[in-house]
């Protein structure tokens, strides 16, 4: 199963982890690598005194790329972690999901 897992430890140190499939990991890392490249590009633009609207357009592209990353990760989270937790009776996962969605939609 690829769902979330709870690490063992004292109650103050317990954290959940997620074992991702190689495909999911690759997709997410590729998206982040693209964002990283775009950020470096914006830094170069600033160092080379690029015109403000050009920089702003690149920042907008970065925002879109991060939103695409969030959508991919959220979709995988709902399909695996949330679905697995609900099947096993962990209804508190819905509250966690709703809280997270509210933060994402600030």
Order of alpha helices (4+ residues) and beta strands (2+ residues): beta-beta-alpha-alpha-alpha-alpha
